[in-house]
């Protein structure tokens, strides 16, 4: 393993000041061992650490950097906004401009509210669903992550349709008790849950293409049941597109799949690399949000002018250039190359991919839900992760996270990743 003394020293210093030395647990490298790299700068498709090493970046800040790092139009937009001020606590025309771009892009959204993080968007969507329906119970799926909201940091109970139990100290059992946790793609379990409690379910929240247990695709039957059962029982269908929004298509997974949720949570790409997220839906549902309606939600930095500028520039660039066919082609090139390498080296694997999102699971699979994802050999992944890092490829530091390509990962970089994987798996 390559020595990275400056990153190691920075981590030691950070641990004395910040819990665990990081401001988000995924950055601590706990799932792969070793110490995290400290990044000094990023440009294009590359990250650079404190020790002067360069890496092909396949996390893209965990999804936002679809245009790559330091896109000139995004940087120029931020600089122009910065010259006018950093925060006003008052409305700006930029908020309406970005809102129109979101409404034009995402099929199911007629009105949108901006917040500062994906967690806020998910939390607000849940509150809105409860306020709109007058009900309290919600359904989520094992392996789907929707931020650190109390009612969503919940694991399944002793049976598939039992109420959830907290997964973190600080979350009360009462808070978790209204959350029903089911298996992703669990069609029978979903039908059973609605049969048992349909009249008390406010919403179903789901990642339409899951990325937080590694990438897992929904089955057509699962998607159909989600829509049919929620409509039949008067519950809202909430798509968490924090990760997939503007990533799989300009209109997100719902455009790609042809789906129509009632509420959508957005994040990551919508902020162009700055802290920003949103939730939106039909005019009828969104009109329940204060001050238009009674459901309270507020935020001092919501609609921050720098984030608005970055988001507008990013979405306008995606709309103008339509990079999605190329992202699909590059993703397929990477998928085909990794499959060939794994077969050549006789490595048990499953590779799930959707556009520019993908996960290489070290299990013969198939991987269709959290339980099957957990059959992966995480120790083998940890060794692979560090072998790839030493060959200049920065992967997500967990078997259960999706990787991302940007528009700047050209054929040459994709081939370098495939070559590095072949050397690592040898």
Secondary structure as the mmCIF struct_conf table of DSSP 4:
data_model
#
loop_
_struct_conf.conf_type_id
_struct_conf.id
_struct_conf.beg_label_comp_id
_struct_conf.beg_label_asym_id
_struct_conf.beg_label_seq_id
_struct_conf.end_label_comp_id
_struct_conf.end_label_asym_id
_struct_conf.end_label_seq_id
HELX_RH_AL_P HELX_RH_AL_P1 UNK A 5 UNK A 15
TURN_TY1_P TURN_TY1_P1 UNK A 16 UNK A 17
BEND BEND1 UNK A 18 UNK A 18
HELX_RH_3T_P HELX_RH_3T_P1 UNK A 19 UNK A 21
BEND BEND2 UNK A 22 UNK A 24
HELX_RH_3T_P HELX_RH_3T_P2 UNK A 25 UNK A 28
TURN_TY1_P TURN_TY1_P2 UNK A 30 UNK A 32
BEND BEND3 UNK A 34 UNK A 34
HELX_LH_PP_P HELX_LH_PP_P1 UNK A 36 UNK A 38
STRN STRN1 UNK A 39 UNK A 43
STRN STRN2 UNK A 44 UNK A 44
TURN_TY1_P TURN_TY1_P3 UNK A 45 UNK A 45
STRN STRN3 UNK A 46 UNK A 49
TURN_TY1_P TURN_TY1_P4 UNK A 50 UNK A 51
BEND BEND4 UNK A 52 UNK A 52
STRN STRN4 UNK A 54 UNK A 57
BEND BEND5 UNK A 58 UNK A 59
TURN_TY1_P TURN_TY1_P5 UNK A 60 UNK A 60
HELX_RH_3T_P HELX_RH_3T_P3 UNK A 61 UNK A 63
TURN_TY1_P TURN_TY1_P6 UNK A 64 UNK A 64
TURN_TY1_P TURN_TY1_P7 UNK A 66 UNK A 67
STRN STRN5 UNK A 69 UNK A 69
TURN_TY1_P TURN_TY1_P8 UNK A 70 UNK A 70
HELX_RH_AL_P HELX_RH_AL_P2 UNK A 72 UNK A 84
BEND BEND6 UNK A 86 UNK A 86
BEND BEND7 UNK A 89 UNK A 90
HELX_RH_AL_P HELX_RH_AL_P3 UNK A 93 UNK A 105
BEND BEND8 UNK A 106 UNK A 106
TURN_TY1_P TURN_TY1_P9 UNK A 107 UNK A 108
BEND BEND9 UNK A 110 UNK A 110
STRN STRN6 UNK A 111 UNK A 115
BEND BEND10 UNK A 116 UNK A 117
HELX_RH_AL_P HELX_RH_AL_P4 UNK A 118 UNK A 133
STRN STRN7 UNK A 137 UNK A 142
TURN_TY1_P TURN_TY1_P10 UNK A 143 UNK A 143
BEND BEND11 UNK A 148 UNK A 148
HELX_RH_3T_P HELX_RH_3T_P4 UNK A 150 UNK A 152
BEND BEND12 UNK A 153 UNK A 153
STRN STRN8 UNK A 154 UNK A 155
BEND BEND13 UNK A 158 UNK A 159
TURN_TY1_P TURN_TY1_P11 UNK A 160 UNK A 161
BEND BEND14 UNK A 162 UNK A 162
STRN STRN9 UNK A 163 UNK A 163
HELX_LH_PP_P HELX_LH_PP_P2 UNK A 164 UNK A 164
STRN STRN10 UNK A 165 UNK A 166
BEND BEND15 UNK A 167 UNK A 168
TURN_TY1_P TURN_TY1_P12 UNK A 169 UNK A 170
HELX_RH_AL_P HELX_RH_AL_P5 UNK A 173 UNK A 176
TURN_TY1_P TURN_TY1_P13 UNK A 177 UNK A 178
STRN STRN11 UNK A 179 UNK A 183
TURN_TY1_P TURN_TY1_P14 UNK A 184 UNK A 185
HELX_RH_AL_P HELX_RH_AL_P6 UNK A 187 UNK A 197
HELX_RH_3T_P HELX_RH_3T_P5 UNK A 198 UNK A 200
STRN STRN12 UNK A 201 UNK A 206
BEND BEND16 UNK A 208 UNK A 208
STRN STRN13 UNK A 209 UNK A 210
TURN_TY1_P TURN_TY1_P15 UNK A 212 UNK A 213
BEND BEND17 UNK A 214 UNK A 214
STRN STRN14 UNK A 216 UNK A 217
HELX_LH_PP_P HELX_LH_PP_P3 UNK A 218 UNK A 219
HELX_RH_AL_P HELX_RH_AL_P7 UNK A 220 UNK A 233
TURN_TY1_P TURN_TY1_P16 UNK A 234 UNK A 234
HELX_LH_PP_P HELX_LH_PP_P4 UNK A 235 UNK A 235
STRN STRN15 UNK A 236 UNK A 241
TURN_TY1_P TURN_TY1_P17 UNK A 242 UNK A 247
BEND BEND18 UNK A 248 UNK A 249
TURN_TY1_P TURN_TY1_P18 UNK A 250 UNK A 251
HELX_RH_AL_P HELX_RH_AL_P8 UNK A 252 UNK A 257
TURN_TY1_P TURN_TY1_P19 UNK A 258 UNK A 258
BEND BEND19 UNK A 262 UNK A 262
STRN STRN16 UNK A 263 UNK A 266
HELX_RH_3T_P HELX_RH_3T_P6 UNK A 268 UNK A 271
TURN_TY1_P TURN_TY1_P20 UNK A 272 UNK A 273
BEND BEND20 UNK A 274 UNK A 275
STRN STRN17 UNK A 277 UNK A 281
HELX_RH_AL_P HELX_RH_AL_P9 UNK A 283 UNK A 286
TURN_TY1_P TURN_TY1_P21 UNK A 287 UNK A 288
STRN STRN18 UNK A 289 UNK A 289
TURN_TY1_P TURN_TY1_P22 UNK A 290 UNK A 292
BEND BEND21 UNK A 293 UNK A 294
STRN STRN19 UNK A 295 UNK A 295
TURN_TY1_P TURN_TY1_P23 UNK A 300 UNK A 303
HELX_RH_AL_P HELX_RH_AL_P10 UNK A 305 UNK A 321
HELX_RH_AL_P HELX_RH_AL_P11 UNK A 324 UNK A 344
TURN_TY1_P TURN_TY1_P24 UNK A 345 UNK A 346
STRN STRN20 UNK A 350 UNK A 354
TURN_TY1_P TURN_TY1_P25 UNK A 355 UNK A 356
STRN STRN21 UNK A 357 UNK A 361
BEND BEND22 UNK A 362 UNK A 365
BEND BEND23 UNK A 369 UNK A 369
HELX_RH_AL_P HELX_RH_AL_P12 UNK A 370 UNK A 373
TURN_TY1_P TURN_TY1_P26 UNK A 374 UNK A 375
BEND BEND24 UNK A 376 UNK A 376
HELX_RH_AL_P HELX_RH_AL_P13 UNK A 378 UNK A 390
TURN_TY1_P TURN_TY1_P27 UNK A 391 UNK A 392
STRN STRN22 UNK A 393 UNK A 394
BEND BEND25 UNK A 397 UNK A 398
TURN_TY1_P TURN_TY1_P28 UNK A 399 UNK A 400
BEND BEND26 UNK A 401 UNK A 401
STRN STRN23 UNK A 403 UNK A 404
TURN_TY1_P TURN_TY1_P29 UNK A 407 UNK A 408
HELX_RH_AL_P HELX_RH_AL_P14 UNK A 411 UNK A 425
#
